[in-house]
Amino acid sequence: MLPVHLATVRLFIHVLAATVWVGGQLTLAGLVPALRAVGADAPRTVARSFSRLAWPAYAVLIATGLWNIAAVHPDWSGSYGATLVAKIAVVIASGVSAWVHARSRSPRQLALWGAASGLTAIAALFLGVVLHG
């Protein structure tokens, strides 16, 4: 068996939190049509329950992301640094758009901010894979 190092644990925790944040959003988006069939308030009720898992996962992503940066000591002037800055920007955008989505009331705003949160979460996931190599 390969050895497990602290770096392995750090990356595992980061990826686990990303599966909740990103995967949960995608799953919830796929369930919305079925939830609407259950009842008008069902999507909102399920989304509130999901948020009790999602926001702590987002906080873990931020914490482990900072831990990753501290461990890697990136060269901020090179292409790695530019990619890292882009990832940080889309992570922030994902959190802000999810927060606005949760406070939206109109169907149009819910769709717009939900899509923005999901797309930026996917972009952050992709950039994380790019950074890891």
C-alpha positions as CSV (number, residue, x, y, z in Angstrom):
1,M,0.0,0.0,0.0
2,L,1.2,3.5,-0.8
3,P,2.1,5.7,2.2
4,V,-0.4,8.3,3.4
5,H,1.1,11.7,4.1
6,L,-0.4,14.9,5.6
7,A,-0.6,16.3,2.0
8,T,-2.8,13.3,1.1
9,V,-5.1,14.0,4.0
10,R,-5.2,17.7,3.1
11,L,-6.1,17.0,-0.5
12,F,-8.7,14.4,0.5
13,I,-10.5,16.8,2.8
14,H,-10.5,19.4,0.1
15,V,-11.9,17.1,-2.5
16,L,-14.5,15.7,-0.1
17,A,-15.8,19.2,0.6
18,A,-15.8,19.9,-3.1
19,T,-18.0,16.8,-3.7
20,V,-20.5,18.2,-1.3
21,W,-20.4,21.8,-2.6
22,V,-20.3,21.0,-6.4
23,G,-21.9,17.6,-6.6
24,G,-24.7,18.6,-4.2
25,Q,-25.5,21.6,-6.4
26,L,-25.6,19.5,-9.5
27,T,-27.7,16.9,-7.8
28,L,-30.1,19.4,-6.4
29,A,-30.5,21.1,-9.8
30,G,-31.4,17.7,-11.3
31,L,-34.0,17.1,-8.6
32,V,-35.8,20.4,-8.8
33,P,-38.3,19.3,-11.5
34,A,-39.3,16.2,-9.4
35,L,-39.5,18.3,-6.2
36,R,-41.8,20.7,-7.9
37,A,-44.2,17.8,-8.6
38,V,-44.2,16.9,-4.9
39,G,-45.2,20.4,-3.9
40,A,-44.6,24.1,-4.5
41,D,-42.5,24.5,-1.4
42,A,-40.5,21.2,-1.8
43,P,-37.6,22.7,-3.7
44,R,-37.1,25.4,-1.1
45,T,-37.4,23.0,1.8
46,V,-34.8,20.6,0.3
47,A,-32.5,23.5,-0.6
48,R,-32.6,24.7,3.0
49,S,-31.7,21.2,4.2
50,F,-28.9,21.0,1.6
51,S,-27.5,24.4,2.7
52,R,-26.9,22.9,6.2
53,L,-24.4,20.6,4.5
54,A,-23.2,22.9,1.7
55,W,-22.1,26.0,3.7
56,P,-19.9,24.0,6.1
57,A,-18.4,22.3,3.1
58,Y,-17.7,25.6,1.4
59,A,-16.0,26.8,4.6
60,V,-13.9,23.6,4.6
61,L,-13.0,24.3,1.0
62,I,-11.8,27.8,1.9
63,A,-9.8,26.5,4.9
64,T,-8.2,23.6,3.0
65,G,-7.6,25.9,0.0
66,L,-5.7,28.3,2.1
67,W,-3.8,25.3,3.6
68,N,-3.0,24.1,0.1
69,I,-1.7,27.5,-0.9
70,A,0.5,27.6,2.3
71,A,1.9,24.2,1.6
72,V,2.6,24.8,-2.1
73,H,4.2,28.2,-1.8
74,P,3.1,29.2,-5.4
75,D,5.0,31.5,-7.7
76,W,2.3,34.1,-8.1
77,S,3.9,35.7,-11.1
78,G,3.9,32.6,-13.4
79,S,1.1,30.7,-15.1
80,Y,0.4,28.6,-11.9
81,G,-0.2,31.9,-10.0
82,A,-2.5,33.2,-12.7
83,T,-4.5,30.0,-12.7
84,L,-4.6,30.1,-8.9
85,V,-5.9,33.7,-8.9
86,A,-8.6,32.6,-11.4
87,K,-9.6,29.7,-9.2
88,I,-9.8,32.0,-6.1
89,A,-12.0,34.4,-8.1
90,V,-14.4,31.7,-9.2
91,V,-14.5,30.2,-5.7
92,I,-15.5,33.6,-4.4
93,A,-18.0,34.1,-7.2
94,S,-19.5,30.7,-6.5
95,G,-20.1,31.5,-2.8
96,V,-21.5,35.0,-3.5
97,S,-23.8,33.7,-6.2
98,A,-25.0,30.9,-4.0
99,W,-25.7,33.3,-1.2
100,V,-27.6,35.6,-3.5
101,H,-29.5,32.6,-4.9
102,A,-30.6,31.6,-1.4
103,R,-32.0,35.0,-0.9
104,S,-33.7,35.3,-4.3
105,R,-37.5,35.2,-4.5
106,S,-38.4,35.4,-8.2
107,P,-38.1,32.4,-10.4
108,R,-35.9,34.4,-12.8
109,Q,-33.5,35.4,-10.0
110,L,-33.5,31.8,-8.6
111,A,-32.6,30.5,-12.1
112,L,-29.9,33.1,-12.8
113,W,-28.1,32.9,-9.5
114,G,-28.5,29.1,-9.2
115,A,-26.9,28.8,-12.7
116,A,-24.1,31.2,-11.8
117,S,-23.3,29.4,-8.6
118,G,-23.3,26.0,-10.3
119,L,-21.2,27.1,-13.2
120,T,-18.6,28.9,-11.1
121,A,-18.4,25.9,-8.8
122,I,-17.7,23.7,-11.8
123,A,-15.1,26.2,-13.0
124,A,-13.4,26.1,-9.6
125,L,-13.4,22.3,-9.7
126,F,-11.9,22.3,-13.1
127,L,-9.2,24.8,-12.2
128,G,-8.4,22.8,-9.1
129,V,-7.7,19.8,-11.3
130,V,-5.6,21.9,-13.6
131,L,-3.6,23.2,-10.6
132,H,-3.0,19.7,-9.2
133,G,-1.7,18.6,-12.6
